[in-house]
Amino acid sequence: MVWKAGLSVGLRELRFRLNPRSPQAAGLTAFIENNYKFLKALNPNLKFLVREYPDADFEPVVEADLPGPGAKELATGVSNMSEAQILELIKGYADKGHALGIETRSNLKDIV
């Protein structure tokens, strides 16, 4: 679970698009309700955007921006996925960001 504290190193932004009333978004809704505060506390600089579309009928989506020049955007439909499956998906996104070998943190030395 140490990877959760390093999300902001491998990712620049996480976006969640969903209709919270849709049964297909139940896992994503549970994920946001149960993990947002914890993940945001561990990664205060990570943009963590939740977009609710209560009148729209589309597949719930998790999107991520990877760091670095020529950065990639990843998007996956998460219809009927469980909270645990969504957590694994985000871990996979973070792993891809880490594999780029680019950190989003400053390379400047700390001033003490």
PyMOL CGO cylinders between C-alpha atoms (Angstrom):
from pymol import cmd
from pymol.cgo import CYLINDER

trace = [
    CYLINDER, 0.00, 0.00, 0.00, 3.04, 2.27, -0.02, 0.3, 1, 1, 1, 1, 1, 1,
    CYLINDER, 3.04, 2.27, -0.02, 2.28, 3.08, -3.66, 0.3, 1, 1, 1, 1, 1, 1,
    CYLINDER, 2.28, 3.08, -3.66, -0.70, 5.17, -2.54, 0.3, 1, 1, 1, 1, 1, 1,
    CYLINDER, -0.70, 5.17, -2.54, 1.62, 7.77, -1.03, 0.3, 1, 1, 1, 1, 1, 1,
    CYLINDER, 1.62, 7.77, -1.03, 3.51, 8.02, -4.33, 0.3, 1, 1, 1, 1, 1, 1,
    CYLINDER, 3.51, 8.02, -4.33, 0.58, 8.68, -6.66, 0.3, 1, 1, 1, 1, 1, 1,
    CYLINDER, 0.58, 8.68, -6.66, 1.64, 12.30, -7.17, 0.3, 1, 1, 1, 1, 1, 1,
    CYLINDER, 1.64, 12.30, -7.17, 5.05, 11.10, -8.37, 0.3, 1, 1, 1, 1, 1, 1,
    CYLINDER, 5.05, 11.10, -8.37, 3.65, 8.91, -11.13, 0.3, 1, 1, 1, 1, 1, 1,
    CYLINDER, 3.65, 8.91, -11.13, 0.57, 10.95, -12.04, 0.3, 1, 1, 1, 1, 1, 1,
    CYLINDER, 0.57, 10.95, -12.04, -0.16, 14.61, -12.66, 0.3, 1, 1, 1, 1, 1, 1,
    CYLINDER, -0.16, 14.61, -12.66, -3.93, 14.33, -12.46, 0.3, 1, 1, 1, 1, 1, 1,
    CYLINDER, -3.93, 14.33, -12.46, -6.73, 11.84, -11.81, 0.3, 1, 1, 1, 1, 1, 1,
    CYLINDER, -6.73, 11.84, -11.81, -10.21, 12.50, -13.18, 0.3, 1, 1, 1, 1, 1, 1,
    CYLINDER, -10.21, 12.50, -13.18, -13.41, 10.65, -12.45, 0.3, 1, 1, 1, 1, 1, 1,
    CYLINDER, -13.41, 10.65, -12.45, -16.51, 11.11, -14.64, 0.3, 1, 1, 1, 1, 1, 1,
    CYLINDER, -16.51, 11.11, -14.64, -19.73, 9.51, -13.52, 0.3, 1, 1, 1, 1, 1, 1,
    CYLINDER, -19.73, 9.51, -13.52, -23.44, 9.68, -13.00, 0.3, 1, 1, 1, 1, 1, 1,
    CYLINDER, -23.44, 9.68, -13.00, -23.61, 8.97, -9.25, 0.3, 1, 1, 1, 1, 1, 1,
    CYLINDER, -23.61, 8.97, -9.25, -27.18, 7.68, -9.59, 0.3, 1, 1, 1, 1, 1, 1,
    CYLINDER, -27.18, 7.68, -9.59, -26.26, 5.10, -12.19, 0.3, 1, 1, 1, 1, 1, 1,
    CYLINDER, -26.26, 5.10, -12.19, -25.98, 1.47, -10.99, 0.3, 1, 1, 1, 1, 1, 1,
    CYLINDER, -25.98, 1.47, -10.99, -22.96, 1.01, -13.32, 0.3, 1, 1, 1, 1, 1, 1,
    CYLINDER, -22.96, 1.01, -13.32, -21.10, 3.67, -11.29, 0.3, 1, 1, 1, 1, 1, 1,
    CYLINDER, -21.10, 3.67, -11.29, -21.66, 2.08, -7.87, 0.3, 1, 1, 1, 1, 1, 1,
    CYLINDER, -21.66, 2.08, -7.87, -18.06, 0.86, -7.58, 0.3, 1, 1, 1, 1, 1, 1,
    CYLINDER, -18.06, 0.86, -7.58, -16.63, 4.22, -8.64, 0.3, 1, 1, 1, 1, 1, 1,
    CYLINDER, -16.63, 4.22, -8.64, -18.94, 6.07, -6.27, 0.3, 1, 1, 1, 1, 1, 1,
    CYLINDER, -18.94, 6.07, -6.27, -17.84, 3.78, -3.40, 0.3, 1, 1, 1, 1, 1, 1,
    CYLINDER, -17.84, 3.78, -3.40, -14.19, 4.27, -4.37, 0.3, 1, 1, 1, 1, 1, 1,
    CYLINDER, -14.19, 4.27, -4.37, -14.51, 8.06, -4.24, 0.3, 1, 1, 1, 1, 1, 1,
    CYLINDER, -14.51, 8.06, -4.24, -16.46, 8.04, -0.97, 0.3, 1, 1, 1, 1, 1, 1,
    CYLINDER, -16.46, 8.04, -0.97, -14.03, 5.66, 0.74, 0.3, 1, 1, 1, 1, 1, 1,
    CYLINDER, -14.03, 5.66, 0.74, -10.66, 6.74, -0.67, 0.3, 1, 1, 1, 1, 1, 1,
    CYLINDER, -10.66, 6.74, -0.67, -10.70, 10.41, -1.69, 0.3, 1, 1, 1, 1, 1, 1,
    CYLINDER, -10.70, 10.41, -1.69, -9.78, 11.95, 1.68, 0.3, 1, 1, 1, 1, 1, 1,
    CYLINDER, -9.78, 11.95, 1.68, -7.04, 9.41, 2.37, 0.3, 1, 1, 1, 1, 1, 1,
    CYLINDER, -7.04, 9.41, 2.37, -5.44, 9.62, -1.09, 0.3, 1, 1, 1, 1, 1, 1,
    CYLINDER, -5.44, 9.62, -1.09, -5.68, 13.42, -1.13, 0.3, 1, 1, 1, 1, 1, 1,
    CYLINDER, -5.68, 13.42, -1.13, -4.07, 13.63, 2.33, 0.3, 1, 1, 1, 1, 1, 1,
    CYLINDER, -4.07, 13.63, 2.33, -1.17, 11.46, 1.11, 0.3, 1, 1, 1, 1, 1, 1,
    CYLINDER, -1.17, 11.46, 1.11, -0.86, 13.38, -2.19, 0.3, 1, 1, 1, 1, 1, 1,
    CYLINDER, -0.86, 13.38, -2.19, -1.85, 17.02, -1.56, 0.3, 1, 1, 1, 1, 1, 1,
    CYLINDER, -1.85, 17.02, -1.56, -0.35, 18.20, -4.87, 0.3, 1, 1, 1, 1, 1, 1,
    CYLINDER, -0.35, 18.20, -4.87, -2.18, 15.65, -7.02, 0.3, 1, 1, 1, 1, 1, 1,
    CYLINDER, -2.18, 15.65, -7.02, -5.13, 17.05, -8.93, 0.3, 1, 1, 1, 1, 1, 1,
    CYLINDER, -5.13, 17.05, -8.93, -8.01, 14.76, -8.02, 0.3, 1, 1, 1, 1, 1, 1,
    CYLINDER, -8.01, 14.76, -8.02, -11.06, 15.84, -10.01, 0.3, 1, 1, 1, 1, 1, 1,
    CYLINDER, -11.06, 15.84, -10.01, -14.54, 14.37, -9.69, 0.3, 1, 1, 1, 1, 1, 1,
    CYLINDER, -14.54, 14.37, -9.69, -17.07, 15.35, -12.33, 0.3, 1, 1, 1, 1, 1, 1,
    CYLINDER, -17.07, 15.35, -12.33, -20.64, 14.30, -11.72, 0.3, 1, 1, 1, 1, 1, 1,
    CYLINDER, -20.64, 14.30, -11.72, -23.14, 14.27, -14.57, 0.3, 1, 1, 1, 1, 1, 1,
    CYLINDER, -23.14, 14.27, -14.57, -26.46, 13.35, -12.88, 0.3, 1, 1, 1, 1, 1, 1,
    CYLINDER, -26.46, 13.35, -12.88, -28.52, 13.71, -16.04, 0.3, 1, 1, 1, 1, 1, 1,
    CYLINDER, -28.52, 13.71, -16.04, -26.15, 11.92, -18.41, 0.3, 1, 1, 1, 1, 1, 1,
    CYLINDER, -26.15, 11.92, -18.41, -26.27, 8.28, -19.34, 0.3, 1, 1, 1, 1, 1, 1,
    CYLINDER, -26.27, 8.28, -19.34, -22.73, 7.17, -20.17, 0.3, 1, 1, 1, 1, 1, 1,
    CYLINDER, -22.73, 7.17, -20.17, -20.13, 4.75, -18.91, 0.3, 1, 1, 1, 1, 1, 1,
    CYLINDER, -20.13, 4.75, -18.91, -18.27, 5.94, -15.79, 0.3, 1, 1, 1, 1, 1, 1,
    CYLINDER, -18.27, 5.94, -15.79, -14.63, 6.70, -16.62, 0.3, 1, 1, 1, 1, 1, 1,
    CYLINDER, -14.63, 6.70, -16.62, -11.33, 7.04, -14.75, 0.3, 1, 1, 1, 1, 1, 1,
    CYLINDER, -11.33, 7.04, -14.75, -8.73, 9.19, -16.54, 0.3, 1, 1, 1, 1, 1, 1,
    CYLINDER, -8.73, 9.19, -16.54, -5.13, 9.98, -15.66, 0.3, 1, 1, 1, 1, 1, 1,
    CYLINDER, -5.13, 9.98, -15.66, -2.44, 12.28, -17.00, 0.3, 1, 1, 1, 1, 1, 1,
    CYLINDER, -2.44, 12.28, -17.00, 1.10, 10.93, -16.83, 0.3, 1, 1, 1, 1, 1, 1,
    CYLINDER, 1.10, 10.93, -16.83, 3.98, 13.33, -16.18, 0.3, 1, 1, 1, 1, 1, 1,
    CYLINDER, 3.98, 13.33, -16.18, 6.72, 14.48, -18.47, 0.3, 1, 1, 1, 1, 1, 1,
    CYLINDER, 6.72, 14.48, -18.47, 7.21, 15.85, -21.96, 0.3, 1, 1, 1, 1, 1, 1,
    CYLINDER, 7.21, 15.85, -21.96, 4.80, 14.37, -24.45, 0.3, 1, 1, 1, 1, 1, 1,
    CYLINDER, 4.80, 14.37, -24.45, 2.72, 13.19, -21.51, 0.3, 1, 1, 1, 1, 1, 1,
    CYLINDER, 2.72, 13.19, -21.51, 0.09, 10.58, -22.13, 0.3, 1, 1, 1, 1, 1, 1,
    CYLINDER, 0.09, 10.58, -22.13, -3.51, 10.57, -21.06, 0.3, 1, 1, 1, 1, 1, 1,
    CYLINDER, -3.51, 10.57, -21.06, -5.00, 7.25, -20.04, 0.3, 1, 1, 1, 1, 1, 1,
    CYLINDER, -5.00, 7.25, -20.04, -8.73, 6.57, -19.83, 0.3, 1, 1, 1, 1, 1, 1,
    CYLINDER, -8.73, 6.57, -19.83, -10.63, 3.44, -18.89, 0.3, 1, 1, 1, 1, 1, 1,
    CYLINDER, -10.63, 3.44, -18.89, -14.32, 2.74, -18.67, 0.3, 1, 1, 1, 1, 1, 1,
    CYLINDER, -14.32, 2.74, -18.67, -15.14, 1.35, -15.24, 0.3, 1, 1, 1, 1, 1, 1,
    CYLINDER, -15.14, 1.35, -15.24, -18.74, 0.27, -15.71, 0.3, 1, 1, 1, 1, 1, 1,
    CYLINDER, -18.74, 0.27, -15.71, -19.72, -2.28, -13.04, 0.3, 1, 1, 1, 1, 1, 1,
    CYLINDER, -19.72, -2.28, -13.04, -16.18, -2.44, -11.64, 0.3, 1, 1, 1, 1, 1, 1,
    CYLINDER, -16.18, -2.44, -11.64, -15.77, -2.91, -7.90, 0.3, 1, 1, 1, 1, 1, 1,
    CYLINDER, -15.77, -2.91, -7.90, -13.97, -0.47, -5.62, 0.3, 1, 1, 1, 1, 1, 1,
    CYLINDER, -13.97, -0.47, -5.62, -11.02, -2.91, -5.40, 0.3, 1, 1, 1, 1, 1, 1,
    CYLINDER, -11.02, -2.91, -5.40, -10.79, -3.21, -9.19, 0.3, 1, 1, 1, 1, 1, 1,
    CYLINDER, -10.79, -3.21, -9.19, -10.72, 0.59, -9.55, 0.3, 1, 1, 1, 1, 1, 1,
    CYLINDER, -10.72, 0.59, -9.55, -7.96, 0.81, -6.94, 0.3, 1, 1, 1, 1, 1, 1,
    CYLINDER, -7.96, 0.81, -6.94, -5.93, -1.72, -8.96, 0.3, 1, 1, 1, 1, 1, 1,
    CYLINDER, -5.93, -1.72, -8.96, -6.56, 0.29, -12.14, 0.3, 1, 1, 1, 1, 1, 1,
    CYLINDER, -6.56, 0.29, -12.14, -5.21, 3.45, -10.50, 0.3, 1, 1, 1, 1, 1, 1,
    CYLINDER, -5.21, 3.45, -10.50, -2.20, 1.53, -9.19, 0.3, 1, 1, 1, 1, 1, 1,
    CYLINDER, -2.20, 1.53, -9.19, -1.54, 0.42, -12.78, 0.3, 1, 1, 1, 1, 1, 1,
    CYLINDER, -1.54, 0.42, -12.78, -1.76, 4.02, -13.98, 0.3, 1, 1, 1, 1, 1, 1,
    CYLINDER, -1.76, 4.02, -13.98, 0.74, 5.07, -11.28, 0.3, 1, 1, 1, 1, 1, 1,
    CYLINDER, 0.74, 5.07, -11.28, 3.08, 2.21, -12.23, 0.3, 1, 1, 1, 1, 1, 1,
    CYLINDER, 3.08, 2.21, -12.23, 3.04, 3.38, -15.86, 0.3, 1, 1, 1, 1, 1, 1,
    CYLINDER, 3.04, 3.38, -15.86, 3.87, 6.91, -14.72, 0.3, 1, 1, 1, 1, 1, 1,
    CYLINDER, 3.87, 6.91, -14.72, 6.73, 5.64, -12.55, 0.3, 1, 1, 1, 1, 1, 1,
    CYLINDER, 6.73, 5.64, -12.55, 8.03, 3.57, -15.47, 0.3, 1, 1, 1, 1, 1, 1,
    CYLINDER, 8.03, 3.57, -15.47, 8.56, 6.78, -17.42, 0.3, 1, 1, 1, 1, 1, 1,
    CYLINDER, 8.56, 6.78, -17.42, 11.23, 7.58, -14.83, 0.3, 1, 1, 1, 1, 1, 1,
    CYLINDER, 11.23, 7.58, -14.83, 10.07, 11.17, -14.56, 0.3, 1, 1, 1, 1, 1, 1,
    CYLINDER, 10.07, 11.17, -14.56, 9.15, 12.68, -11.23, 0.3, 1, 1, 1, 1, 1, 1,
    CYLINDER, 9.15, 12.68, -11.23, 6.78, 15.60, -11.00, 0.3, 1, 1, 1, 1, 1, 1,
    CYLINDER, 6.78, 15.60, -11.00, 8.47, 16.86, -7.85, 0.3, 1, 1, 1, 1, 1, 1,
    CYLINDER, 8.47, 16.86, -7.85, 11.03, 19.61, -8.05, 0.3, 1, 1, 1, 1, 1, 1,
    CYLINDER, 11.03, 19.61, -8.05, 14.67, 18.62, -8.48, 0.3, 1, 1, 1, 1, 1, 1,
    CYLINDER, 14.67, 18.62, -8.48, 15.75, 21.58, -6.38, 0.3, 1, 1, 1, 1, 1, 1,
    CYLINDER, 15.75, 21.58, -6.38, 17.50, 20.80, -3.12, 0.3, 1, 1, 1, 1, 1, 1,
    CYLINDER, 17.50, 20.80, -3.12, 15.62, 21.46, 0.07, 0.3, 1, 1, 1, 1, 1, 1,
    CYLINDER, 15.62, 21.46, 0.07, 16.57, 24.63, 1.87, 0.3, 1, 1, 1, 1, 1, 1,
    CYLINDER, 16.57, 24.63, 1.87, 17.05, 24.06, 5.57, 0.3, 1, 1, 1, 1, 1, 1,
]
cmd.load_cgo(trace, "trace")
